[in-house]
Amino acid sequence: MAGPTSDKLDRIVADARRAADARDLGYREQALKIYPWICGRCAREFTRANLRELTVHHRDHNHQNNPSDGSNWELLCLYCHDNEHQRQLEAAGSSGVGAGATAATHSPFANLKAMLGNKGT
């Protein structure tokens, strides 16, 4: 019996299949099919249970450069991926704190001896 409930369920299943197909076309899904589920830096191994912690790093830092052979991708755990991007920022001369960040010039203890007076002697 094909009623409104059956039609709705068929649409839901079809939508879910289309969504899965679309995800498979994404570079993350492609990379997970090409490479073993191991971090390229720390060699931590991943399973389906913790796979969300494994990320795709673009070697040239260009997220639009996604060759189907995976030559611009590297699987990294969250920690190694963050570390890689921090190293890139530091190499470029940026602290990552914000645009135009400058070094701190305030010295909070510069006048401490005068504020304490001669109490220590």
GROMACS elastic network, one bead per residue, 0.5 to 0.9 nm:
[ bonds ]
;  ai    aj funct       b0    kb
    1     6     6  0.80323   500
    2     5     6  0.77657   500
    2     6     6  0.55446   500
    2     7     6  0.68482   500
    3     6     6  0.53498   500
    3     7     6  0.63699   500
    3     8     6  0.87410   500
    4     7     6  0.51521   500
    4     8     6  0.61603   500
    4     9     6  0.86660   500
    5     8     6  0.51418   500
    5     9     6  0.62377   500
    5    10     6  0.86544   500
    6     9     6  0.51201   500
    6    10     6  0.61641   500
    6    11     6  0.86846   500
    7    10     6  0.50606   500
    7    11     6  0.62637   500
    7    12     6  0.86911   500
    8    11     6  0.51380   500
    8    12     6  0.62590   500
    8    13     6  0.87356   500
    9    12     6  0.50246   500
    9    13     6  0.61949   500
    9    14     6  0.85472   500
   10    13     6  0.51970   500
   10    14     6  0.61126   500
   10    15     6  0.85458   500
   11    14     6  0.50542   500
   11    15     6  0.60038   500
   11    16     6  0.85001   500
   12    15     6  0.51094   500
   12    16     6  0.61317   500
   12    17     6  0.86575   500
   13    16     6  0.50678   500
   13    17     6  0.62300   500
   13    18     6  0.86894   500
   14    17     6  0.51181   500
   14    18     6  0.62335   500
   14    19     6  0.86114   500
   15    18     6  0.51009   500
   15    19     6  0.61230   500
   15    20     6  0.86153   500
   16    19     6  0.50656   500
   16    20     6  0.61874   500
   16    21     6  0.86419   500
   17    20     6  0.50818   500
   17    21     6  0.61881   500
   17    22     6  0.86168   500
   18    21     6  0.50595   500
   18    22     6  0.61585   500
   18    23     6  0.86491   500
   19    22     6  0.50524   500
   19    23     6  0.62189   500
   19    24     6  0.86545   500
   20    23     6  0.50730   500
   20    24     6  0.62171   500
   20    25     6  0.88227   500
   21    24     6  0.50802   500
   21    25     6  0.66008   500
   22    25     6  0.52617   500
   22    26     6  0.68275   500
   23    26     6  0.51300   500
   23    27     6  0.84734   500
   23    28     6  0.82752   500
   23    29     6  0.65623   500
   23    30     6  0.89813   500
   24    27     6  0.79091   500
   24    28     6  0.81326   500
   24    29     6  0.52138   500
   24    30     6  0.64965   500
   25    28     6  0.84944   500
   25    29     6  0.69020   500
   25    30     6  0.67546   500
   26    29     6  0.55933   500
   26    30     6  0.63528   500
   26    31     6  0.87298   500
   27    31     6  0.59534   500
   27    32     6  0.85185   500
   27    56     6  0.80898   500
   27    66     6  0.66413   500
   27    67     6  0.86867   500
   27    68     6  0.79799   500
   27    70     6  0.82424   500
   27    73     6  0.86290   500
   28    31     6  0.50840   500
   28    32     6  0.61565   500
   28    33     6  0.86672   500
   28    55     6  0.76067   500
   28    56     6  0.60754   500
   28    73     6  0.89946   500
   29    32     6  0.51035   500
   29    33     6  0.63461   500
   29    34     6  0.87715   500
   30    33     6  0.51855   500
   30    34     6  0.62809   500
   30    35     6  0.87175   500
   30    68     6  0.76593   500
   30    69     6  0.88923   500
   30    70     6  0.77716   500
   31    34     6  0.50483   500
   31    35     6  0.59134   500
   31    36     6  0.89028   500
   31    56     6  0.71632   500
   31    68     6  0.88091   500
   31    69     6  0.87846   500
   31    70     6  0.63263   500
   31    73     6  0.70380   500
   31    74     6  0.79217   500
   31    75     6  0.75392   500
   32    35     6  0.55990   500
   32    36     6  0.70351   500
   32    37     6  0.67956   500
   32    56     6  0.85058   500
   32    75     6  0.79886   500
   33    36     6  0.77061   500
   33    37     6  0.89129   500
   34    69     6  0.81686   500
   34    70     6  0.73637   500
   35    38     6  0.80196   500
   35    70     6  0.86311   500
   35    74     6  0.83014   500
   35    75     6  0.75206   500
   36    39     6  0.86503   500
   36    45     6  0.86445   500
   36    46     6  0.88765   500
   36    75     6  0.84711   500
   37    44     6  0.85368   500
   37    45     6  0.60604   500
   37    46     6  0.53490   500
   37    47     6  0.72230   500
   37    51     6  0.78105   500
   37    54     6  0.76098   500
   37    75     6  0.74528   500
   38    41     6  0.86701   500
   38    42     6  0.83707   500
   38    43     6  0.55276   500
   38    44     6  0.55132   500
   38    46     6  0.60020   500
   38    54     6  0.79832   500
   38    75     6  0.69527   500
   38    76     6  0.74916   500
   38    77     6  0.81037   500
   39    42     6  0.57659   500
   39    44     6  0.52903   500
   39    45     6  0.66306   500
   39    46     6  0.80799   500
   39    54     6  0.70949   500
   39    55     6  0.86137   500
   39    74     6  0.82354   500
   39    75     6  0.55313   500
   39    77     6  0.53869   500
   39    80     6  0.79405   500
   40    43     6  0.57920   500
   40    44     6  0.82200   500
   40    74     6  0.65675   500
   40    75     6  0.57816   500
   40    76     6  0.54977   500
   40    77     6  0.80875   500
   40    80     6  0.85786   500
   41    44     6  0.81804   500
   41    75     6  0.86657   500
   41    76     6  0.66554   500
   41    77     6  0.81945   500
   41    80     6  0.65875   500
   41    81     6  0.89233   500
   42    76     6  0.82237   500
   42    77     6  0.80747   500
   42    80     6  0.73091   500
   43    76     6  0.87825   500
   43    77     6  0.89472   500
   44    76     6  0.89420   500
   44    77     6  0.76057   500
   46    49     6  0.77676   500
   46    50     6  0.60215   500
   46    51     6  0.56761   500
   46    53     6  0.81726   500
   46    54     6  0.73197   500
   46    77     6  0.89449   500
   47    50     6  0.56336   500
   47    51     6  0.56246   500
   48    51     6  0.50493   500
   48    52     6  0.80690   500
   49    52     6  0.79391   500
   50    53     6  0.58003   500
   50    54     6  0.76967   500
   51    54     6  0.53837   500
   51    55     6  0.84666   500
   52    55     6  0.73985   500
   52    78     6  0.89785   500
   53    76     6  0.85714   500
   53    77     6  0.57346   500
   53    78     6  0.56089   500
   53    79     6  0.87827   500
   54    75     6  0.64818   500
   54    76     6  0.57081   500
   54    78     6  0.61589   500
   54    81     6  0.88831   500
   55    74     6  0.82382   500
   55    75     6  0.56048   500
   55    76     6  0.53033   500
   55    77     6  0.58101   500
   55    78     6  0.63281   500
   55    81     6  0.72153   500
   56    73     6  0.61482   500
   56    74     6  0.56668   500
   56    76     6  0.62253   500
   56    77     6  0.85294   500
   56    81     6  0.82393   500
   57    60     6  0.87883   500
   57    61     6  0.75707   500
   57    63     6  0.87203   500
   57    72     6  0.80983   500
   57    73     6  0.55432   500
   57    74     6  0.50425   500
   57    75     6  0.60226   500
   57    76     6  0.64460   500
   57    81     6  0.66702   500
   57    84     6  0.87624   500
   58    62     6  0.62106   500
   58    63     6  0.62879   500
   58    65     6  0.78534   500
   58    66     6  0.82059   500
   58    72     6  0.54782   500
   58    74     6  0.64865   500
   58    75     6  0.89396   500
   59    62     6  0.77278   500
   59    71     6  0.84252   500
   59    72     6  0.52301   500
   59    73     6  0.58616   500
   59    74     6  0.67155   500
   60    63     6  0.83524   500
   60    65     6  0.81093   500
   60    72     6  0.66789   500
   60    73     6  0.86727   500
   61    64     6  0.89661   500
   61    65     6  0.85331   500
   61    72     6  0.87457   500
   61    85     6  0.86932   500
   62    65     6  0.55163   500
   62    66     6  0.84266   500
   62    72     6  0.87288   500
   63    66     6  0.69961   500
   65    72     6  0.70401   500
   66    69     6  0.84164   500
   66    70     6  0.69376   500
   66    71     6  0.81488   500
   66    72     6  0.65335   500
   66    73     6  0.76958   500
   67    70     6  0.56187   500
   67    71     6  0.65350   500
   67    72     6  0.68132   500
   67    73     6  0.86602   500
   68    71     6  0.78620   500
   69    72     6  0.83252   500
   70    73     6  0.52488   500
   70    74     6  0.79893   500
   71    74     6  0.81524   500
   75    81     6  0.85346   500
   76    79     6  0.78551   500
   76    80     6  0.58516   500
   76    81     6  0.54418   500
   77    80     6  0.54226   500
   77    81     6  0.59858   500
   77    82     6  0.85745   500
   78    81     6  0.51328   500
   78    82     6  0.61542   500
   78    83     6  0.85777   500
   79    82     6  0.52381   500
   79    83     6  0.61640   500
   79    84     6  0.86449   500
   80    84     6  0.60627   500
   80    85     6  0.86901   500
   81    84     6  0.51057   500
   81    85     6  0.64020   500
   81    86     6  0.86599   500
   82    85     6  0.52687   500
   82    86     6  0.61579   500
   82    87     6  0.86346   500
   83    86     6  0.50452   500
   83    87     6  0.61241   500
   83    88     6  0.86043   500
   84    87     6  0.51567   500
   84    88     6  0.62929   500
   84    89     6  0.87982   500
   85    89     6  0.62874   500
   85    90     6  0.86785   500
   86    89     6  0.50630   500
   86    90     6  0.61971   500
   86    91     6  0.85661   500
   86    95     6  0.81665   500
   86    96     6  0.73970   500
   87    90     6  0.50754   500
   87    91     6  0.60563   500
   87    92     6  0.85732   500
   88    91     6  0.51195   500
   88    92     6  0.62658   500
   88    93     6  0.87658   500
   88    94     6  0.87835   500
   89    92     6  0.51292   500
   89    93     6  0.64148   500
   89    94     6  0.52334   500
   89    95     6  0.64336   500
   89    96     6  0.61912   500
   90    94     6  0.52809   500
   90    95     6  0.58967   500
   90    96     6  0.76953   500
   91    94     6  0.74536   500
   92    95     6  0.88298   500
   93    96     6  0.89915   500
   94    97     6  0.77707   500
   94    98     6  0.81682   500
   94    99     6  0.80619   500
   94   100     6  0.84088   500
   94   101     6  0.78072   500
   95    98     6  0.74100   500
   95    99     6  0.89314   500
   95   101     6  0.73811   500
   96    99     6  0.77695   500
   96   101     6  0.84089   500
   97   100     6  0.88842   500
   97   101     6  0.66674   500
   98   101     6  0.56022   500
  102   105     6  0.87955   500
  104   107     6  0.83914   500
  106   110     6  0.87237   500
  107   110     6  0.54593   500
  107   111     6  0.86361   500
  108   111     6  0.76869   500
  108   112     6  0.81394   500
  109   112     6  0.50461   500
  109   113     6  0.82378   500
  110   113     6  0.78641   500
  110   114     6  0.89254   500
  111   114     6  0.54779   500
  111   115     6  0.63014   500
  111   116     6  0.88348   500
  112   115     6  0.50520   500
  112   116     6  0.61868   500
  112   117     6  0.85183   500
  113   116     6  0.52391   500
  113   117     6  0.61077   500
  113   118     6  0.81146   500
  114   118     6  0.81108   500
  116   119     6  0.61461   500
  116   120     6  0.77397   500
  117   120     6  0.77773   500
  118   121     6  0.55915   500
